[in-house]
Amino acid sequence: MISSAVSIIFRLIYLVILIVVLLSWIPIFDIRREPLASLVKLYNIIMAPFKAIIPPIGVIDISPLIAFIVLQIMEQLIVRILLSFGL
């Protein structure tokens, strides 16, 4: 079903955000080396709209938290619409 594929895509997006955020807290990982560099590029593409709207509060960047909330709402809306059409 298309709705389950959409859910899987959103889960992968959540996973990318979570991995990059957690790795940013651990200084031993060099995010300029592969495969982390590709993951960070994908993260930057996903987070660009959120970072443009939500400025950091001091040194704390809350845009990943807002992204999780907004993306979950979007996922639920899209999946409900698809399920209502039987997809």
PyMOL CGO cylinders between C-alpha atoms (Angstrom):
from pymol import cmd
from pymol.cgo import CYLINDER

trace = [
    CYLINDER, 0.00, 0.00, 0.00, 1.10, 3.52, -0.72, 0.3, 1, 1, 1, 1, 1, 1,
    CYLINDER, 1.10, 3.52, -0.72, 0.28, 4.67, 2.81, 0.3, 1, 1, 1, 1, 1, 1,
    CYLINDER, 0.28, 4.67, 2.81, 2.73, 2.18, 4.31, 0.3, 1, 1, 1, 1, 1, 1,
    CYLINDER, 2.73, 2.18, 4.31, 5.44, 3.29, 1.87, 0.3, 1, 1, 1, 1, 1, 1,
    CYLINDER, 5.44, 3.29, 1.87, 4.86, 6.91, 2.92, 0.3, 1, 1, 1, 1, 1, 1,
    CYLINDER, 4.86, 6.91, 2.92, 5.18, 5.88, 6.57, 0.3, 1, 1, 1, 1, 1, 1,
    CYLINDER, 5.18, 5.88, 6.57, 8.46, 4.09, 5.83, 0.3, 1, 1, 1, 1, 1, 1,
    CYLINDER, 8.46, 4.09, 5.83, 9.84, 7.18, 4.08, 0.3, 1, 1, 1, 1, 1, 1,
    CYLINDER, 9.84, 7.18, 4.08, 8.93, 9.36, 7.05, 0.3, 1, 1, 1, 1, 1, 1,
    CYLINDER, 8.93, 9.36, 7.05, 10.53, 6.84, 9.44, 0.3, 1, 1, 1, 1, 1, 1,
    CYLINDER, 10.53, 6.84, 9.44, 13.75, 7.03, 7.41, 0.3, 1, 1, 1, 1, 1, 1,
    CYLINDER, 13.75, 7.03, 7.41, 13.66, 10.83, 7.60, 0.3, 1, 1, 1, 1, 1, 1,
    CYLINDER, 13.66, 10.83, 7.60, 13.20, 10.64, 11.40, 0.3, 1, 1, 1, 1, 1, 1,
    CYLINDER, 13.20, 10.64, 11.40, 16.13, 8.23, 11.59, 0.3, 1, 1, 1, 1, 1, 1,
    CYLINDER, 16.13, 8.23, 11.59, 18.41, 10.52, 9.58, 0.3, 1, 1, 1, 1, 1, 1,
    CYLINDER, 18.41, 10.52, 9.58, 17.56, 13.48, 11.83, 0.3, 1, 1, 1, 1, 1, 1,
    CYLINDER, 17.56, 13.48, 11.83, 18.08, 11.44, 14.99, 0.3, 1, 1, 1, 1, 1, 1,
    CYLINDER, 18.08, 11.44, 14.99, 21.42, 9.98, 13.88, 0.3, 1, 1, 1, 1, 1, 1,
    CYLINDER, 21.42, 9.98, 13.88, 22.89, 13.33, 12.86, 0.3, 1, 1, 1, 1, 1, 1,
    CYLINDER, 22.89, 13.33, 12.86, 21.69, 15.06, 16.03, 0.3, 1, 1, 1, 1, 1, 1,
    CYLINDER, 21.69, 15.06, 16.03, 23.11, 12.33, 18.25, 0.3, 1, 1, 1, 1, 1, 1,
    CYLINDER, 23.11, 12.33, 18.25, 26.41, 12.24, 16.34, 0.3, 1, 1, 1, 1, 1, 1,
    CYLINDER, 26.41, 12.24, 16.34, 26.73, 16.01, 16.69, 0.3, 1, 1, 1, 1, 1, 1,
    CYLINDER, 26.73, 16.01, 16.69, 26.97, 15.51, 20.45, 0.3, 1, 1, 1, 1, 1, 1,
    CYLINDER, 26.97, 15.51, 20.45, 29.86, 13.03, 20.13, 0.3, 1, 1, 1, 1, 1, 1,
    CYLINDER, 29.86, 13.03, 20.13, 33.07, 14.78, 19.03, 0.3, 1, 1, 1, 1, 1, 1,
    CYLINDER, 33.07, 14.78, 19.03, 34.95, 11.61, 18.02, 0.3, 1, 1, 1, 1, 1, 1,
    CYLINDER, 34.95, 11.61, 18.02, 32.97, 11.25, 14.77, 0.3, 1, 1, 1, 1, 1, 1,
    CYLINDER, 32.97, 11.25, 14.77, 34.26, 13.19, 11.78, 0.3, 1, 1, 1, 1, 1, 1,
    CYLINDER, 34.26, 13.19, 11.78, 31.13, 14.12, 9.85, 0.3, 1, 1, 1, 1, 1, 1,
    CYLINDER, 31.13, 14.12, 9.85, 33.20, 15.20, 6.84, 0.3, 1, 1, 1, 1, 1, 1,
    CYLINDER, 33.20, 15.20, 6.84, 34.07, 11.57, 6.04, 0.3, 1, 1, 1, 1, 1, 1,
    CYLINDER, 34.07, 11.57, 6.04, 31.81, 9.10, 4.28, 0.3, 1, 1, 1, 1, 1, 1,
    CYLINDER, 31.81, 9.10, 4.28, 29.21, 7.73, 4.95, 0.3, 1, 1, 1, 1, 1, 1,
    CYLINDER, 29.21, 7.73, 4.95, 28.47, 10.41, 7.53, 0.3, 1, 1, 1, 1, 1, 1,
    CYLINDER, 28.47, 10.41, 7.53, 29.06, 13.23, 5.03, 0.3, 1, 1, 1, 1, 1, 1,
    CYLINDER, 29.06, 13.23, 5.03, 26.24, 11.95, 2.83, 0.3, 1, 1, 1, 1, 1, 1,
    CYLINDER, 26.24, 11.95, 2.83, 23.99, 11.59, 5.84, 0.3, 1, 1, 1, 1, 1, 1,
    CYLINDER, 23.99, 11.59, 5.84, 24.75, 15.17, 6.90, 0.3, 1, 1, 1, 1, 1, 1,
    CYLINDER, 24.75, 15.17, 6.90, 24.00, 16.43, 3.37, 0.3, 1, 1, 1, 1, 1, 1,
    CYLINDER, 24.00, 16.43, 3.37, 20.63, 14.70, 3.47, 0.3, 1, 1, 1, 1, 1, 1,
    CYLINDER, 20.63, 14.70, 3.47, 20.02, 16.10, 6.96, 0.3, 1, 1, 1, 1, 1, 1,
    CYLINDER, 20.02, 16.10, 6.96, 20.81, 19.63, 5.74, 0.3, 1, 1, 1, 1, 1, 1,
    CYLINDER, 20.81, 19.63, 5.74, 18.34, 19.26, 2.87, 0.3, 1, 1, 1, 1, 1, 1,
    CYLINDER, 18.34, 19.26, 2.87, 15.61, 18.07, 5.24, 0.3, 1, 1, 1, 1, 1, 1,
    CYLINDER, 15.61, 18.07, 5.24, 16.33, 20.69, 7.89, 0.3, 1, 1, 1, 1, 1, 1,
    CYLINDER, 16.33, 20.69, 7.89, 16.84, 23.74, 5.61, 0.3, 1, 1, 1, 1, 1, 1,
    CYLINDER, 16.84, 23.74, 5.61, 13.20, 24.94, 5.77, 0.3, 1, 1, 1, 1, 1, 1,
    CYLINDER, 13.20, 24.94, 5.77, 13.09, 24.50, 9.54, 0.3, 1, 1, 1, 1, 1, 1,
    CYLINDER, 13.09, 24.50, 9.54, 16.42, 26.23, 10.16, 0.3, 1, 1, 1, 1, 1, 1,
    CYLINDER, 16.42, 26.23, 10.16, 15.33, 29.15, 7.97, 0.3, 1, 1, 1, 1, 1, 1,
    CYLINDER, 15.33, 29.15, 7.97, 12.27, 29.75, 10.15, 0.3, 1, 1, 1, 1, 1, 1,
    CYLINDER, 12.27, 29.75, 10.15, 13.49, 28.74, 13.62, 0.3, 1, 1, 1, 1, 1, 1,
    CYLINDER, 13.49, 28.74, 13.62, 16.63, 30.50, 14.87, 0.3, 1, 1, 1, 1, 1, 1,
    CYLINDER, 16.63, 30.50, 14.87, 18.81, 28.86, 17.53, 0.3, 1, 1, 1, 1, 1, 1,
    CYLINDER, 18.81, 28.86, 17.53, 18.11, 29.86, 21.12, 0.3, 1, 1, 1, 1, 1, 1,
    CYLINDER, 18.11, 29.86, 21.12, 21.59, 30.76, 22.31, 0.3, 1, 1, 1, 1, 1, 1,
    CYLINDER, 21.59, 30.76, 22.31, 23.66, 27.68, 21.53, 0.3, 1, 1, 1, 1, 1, 1,
    CYLINDER, 23.66, 27.68, 21.53, 20.65, 25.36, 21.49, 0.3, 1, 1, 1, 1, 1, 1,
    CYLINDER, 20.65, 25.36, 21.49, 19.11, 24.49, 18.13, 0.3, 1, 1, 1, 1, 1, 1,
    CYLINDER, 19.11, 24.49, 18.13, 15.51, 23.37, 18.61, 0.3, 1, 1, 1, 1, 1, 1,
    CYLINDER, 15.51, 23.37, 18.61, 14.78, 23.03, 14.89, 0.3, 1, 1, 1, 1, 1, 1,
    CYLINDER, 14.78, 23.03, 14.89, 15.20, 19.20, 14.93, 0.3, 1, 1, 1, 1, 1, 1,
    CYLINDER, 15.20, 19.20, 14.93, 12.58, 18.96, 17.68, 0.3, 1, 1, 1, 1, 1, 1,
    CYLINDER, 12.58, 18.96, 17.68, 10.18, 21.17, 15.74, 0.3, 1, 1, 1, 1, 1, 1,
    CYLINDER, 10.18, 21.17, 15.74, 10.96, 19.17, 12.59, 0.3, 1, 1, 1, 1, 1, 1,
    CYLINDER, 10.96, 19.17, 12.59, 10.00, 15.92, 14.35, 0.3, 1, 1, 1, 1, 1, 1,
    CYLINDER, 10.00, 15.92, 14.35, 6.67, 17.40, 15.46, 0.3, 1, 1, 1, 1, 1, 1,
    CYLINDER, 6.67, 17.40, 15.46, 5.82, 18.95, 12.09, 0.3, 1, 1, 1, 1, 1, 1,
    CYLINDER, 5.82, 18.95, 12.09, 6.88, 15.86, 10.14, 0.3, 1, 1, 1, 1, 1, 1,
    CYLINDER, 6.88, 15.86, 10.14, 4.79, 13.60, 12.38, 0.3, 1, 1, 1, 1, 1, 1,
    CYLINDER, 4.79, 13.60, 12.38, 1.74, 15.79, 11.82, 0.3, 1, 1, 1, 1, 1, 1,
    CYLINDER, 1.74, 15.79, 11.82, 2.40, 15.77, 8.07, 0.3, 1, 1, 1, 1, 1, 1,
    CYLINDER, 2.40, 15.77, 8.07, 2.82, 12.00, 8.07, 0.3, 1, 1, 1, 1, 1, 1,
    CYLINDER, 2.82, 12.00, 8.07, -0.46, 11.46, 9.92, 0.3, 1, 1, 1, 1, 1, 1,
    CYLINDER, -0.46, 11.46, 9.92, -2.35, 13.78, 7.58, 0.3, 1, 1, 1, 1, 1, 1,
    CYLINDER, -2.35, 13.78, 7.58, -0.91, 12.24, 4.42, 0.3, 1, 1, 1, 1, 1, 1,
    CYLINDER, -0.91, 12.24, 4.42, -1.48, 8.66, 5.60, 0.3, 1, 1, 1, 1, 1, 1,
    CYLINDER, -1.48, 8.66, 5.60, -5.07, 9.41, 6.66, 0.3, 1, 1, 1, 1, 1, 1,
    CYLINDER, -5.07, 9.41, 6.66, -5.81, 11.00, 3.29, 0.3, 1, 1, 1, 1, 1, 1,
    CYLINDER, -5.81, 11.00, 3.29, -4.29, 8.03, 1.45, 0.3, 1, 1, 1, 1, 1, 1,
    CYLINDER, -4.29, 8.03, 1.45, -6.20, 5.55, 3.61, 0.3, 1, 1, 1, 1, 1, 1,
    CYLINDER, -6.20, 5.55, 3.61, -9.46, 7.41, 2.99, 0.3, 1, 1, 1, 1, 1, 1,
    CYLINDER, -9.46, 7.41, 2.99, -8.91, 6.80, -0.73, 0.3, 1, 1, 1, 1, 1, 1,
    CYLINDER, -8.91, 6.80, -0.73, -8.07, 3.17, -0.08, 0.3, 1, 1, 1, 1, 1, 1,
    CYLINDER, -8.07, 3.17, -0.08, -4.43, 3.55, -0.92, 0.3, 1, 1, 1, 1, 1, 1,
]
cmd.load_cgo(trace, "trace")
